[in-house]
Every structure is written in structure tokens, then in C-alpha cells.
């Protein structure tokens, strides 16, 4: 899996002979010229989550990659100013967590969690006066 600085996602199937071309290419997975900061795969080897500098986080299914299963963005206050911002999954993979960056007018960063089953926000934990990466 590869997340690019142009906002695209590229995935290779190493069982195929052609490793020069990705098996799955999502050109506009995130906003144009918006660096992808993290990609994390689920244990089922079909779904994955991506995070980018366009203030969004998305869950994808490789079998139907034309649109994300879930998408959260700046409306969910997922501000991201750090290219090292990552994501993690709960042990049962029913919650995806990420950190947010501090922006002008906001007092602190947060750890934010969303359900990978319903897409609903399930937690928001304020942090210190700095960004959470």
C-alpha cells in the first residue's frame, strides 16, 4: 500500500507478476496535492483506512475502491497539519482512532474515534495544548 503526496492511493498484489503497476489505483482518494500521512490495513486484507493533510480520514474496501465506505473530514474537526499523523484500530477493529492538530481558535488537539461499522463518532478525548500525532 502506498499513499502519495498528490492524494492518491496505490495498492499492489504481490501474487501478481507485474509489480511495476499497482493492482488498485485511487487517483483522487484525498484532495489533490494533499499528502497521505498514513495507511493501515485491516486483518481481513480487504479494508484499509487512510489519513491525509486534507483534514480527512477514510475507510476503503479494495474490492470496491471507487468510493470510501466511510469518510470523515473537517466537519468532524479532523484538522491535520502534521505529515506524521497516523491512525490505529481497536483490537476488534470496530473503532478507528486518529489525532488532530491544533489550529487557531482551538485550544487543544484530540484523540478522536469513529465506528468502522456505523461511521458514527464514538469518542473525543482532549489532549494537551499541542497536536496529537
SULZILIN-V504644 format. One record per run of one state. SS is the DSSP state (a for helix, b for strand, c for the rest). FROM is the first residue (numbers start at 1). LEN is the number of residues. If there is no record, write none. Layout:
ss=(SS & SS)
from=(FROM & FROM)
len=(LEN & LEN)
This chain:
ss=(c & b & c & b & c & b & c & b & c & b & c & b & a & c & b & c & a & c & b & c & b & c & b & c & b & c)
from=(1 & 2 & 4 & 9 & 12 & 24 & 27 & 36 & 42 & 47 & 53 & 56 & 62 & 65 & 70 & 73 & 74 & 77 & 87 & 90 & 95 & 100 & 110 & 116 & 121 & 127)
len=(1 & 2 & 5 & 3 & 12 & 3 & 9 & 6 & 5 & 6 & 3 & 6 & 3 & 5 & 3 & 1 & 3 & 10 & 3 & 5 & 5 & 10 & 6 & 5 & 6 & 7)
